[in-house]
Amino acid sequence: MSSSQSHRDRIYIIRDIIMKLVEYGQLNQTALVSFCGLNLKKHRSIFDKMELNGLIIKTEKSLGKRTVTVYSATQKGLEFCRTIIEPYESLFPRSIDINGKIY
């Protein structure tokens, strides 16, 4: 891995997804992936597991001939952040590189 790329732990990706959904209420798939700085092909399994575990809800809406995938956070997802991820993050805070980027 080059020095310009950074690795973000899976738990922080999950937290970022839930927090963006809490902030916006619901987001379409494209916006959510973009706001969280993810690659859908690479991170689809995280979305699938979060949905399977009830942390997020995936809804498909028809807009004319196309279908839009919309995600929203669940109460279980919010509780997961509060009881599991926030204590984890206080013990193992994210690192900040020399450019101020969190990873």
N, C-alpha and C positions, 0 to 999 in steps of 0.2 A: 504494500500500500504506500503510495507516495505521501509526502508530508503535506500536500495541499488537500488531501482527502482525510476525513476523520470518520471514526466508527462511533456510532451511537448505540448504546446498549438497548436491547429489545424492550426492557422495562421503561426506558425513557421514551421510546417510540410510542408505546402504549399510552403512557401518560400524556404525551403531546397530542395524540389523537383524541383522547377523552376531553382534555382541556379545551381544544379547539371546538369540539362539538358543544361543550357547555357554554363557551363564549358566544357562539353563533346560533345555538339552538339546534339547527340542522344544517348540513352542507351536502352539496352534491359531491360525487366521488372525485371529480376533477379538481374542484376547489379544495377539498380536504387533503388530497395527496399533495397538491401544490403548497398549501399553507403549512403543512408539516414537513415539507422538504423530502418527500418520499418518492420512490419509483414504484408504480403500481405492479409491474411484473415481478419485481424483486420482493415487494412487501405484501402482496395479496394474501399470503398465508397468515400474516398477522391479523389482517382484517377478518379473514374467515374464522380464525380461532377466537377472536374477540366476540364475534357474533355468536358463535357456537356456545361460548361461555356466558352469554347474556350481558356482556359489558356494553355493547352497542346494538342498535337495531338498523337493519338494512331494509329499505323500502324501494320498490321500483315503481316509478310513475311514468305513464304514457303521455307524451307531448307530441301529438300528431302521429307521425310515422316512427318517431324515435322514442326510446325508453331511457329515462334518466334514473340513475341509482342515487338515492339520498340516504345519508347516515344520520343518526341521532344517538346521543348518549342515553344510557339507562340509569336508574337510581343505583342499581348494582355496580355499574361502572364508576359512578361518582364515589360510592362507598369504598370501592377497591382502591381508588386514588387516595382517599383520606386515610384508610386503615393500613394499607400495604405500601403503596408507592411513596407517599410523603415521609413516613418513618425511614424507609430505605434511602430516600434521597438525603435525609438529614445525616444519616450515617456515612453514605458514600456520595457526596455532592459531585455534580458534573464538573468536569475540568474546563478551563478556559484557556485557549491558546493565545499566543502573543498578539493576534489580531482582534482579540475580544470575542472570538467565535466560541460558542458553547458546544462541547462534544461529550 
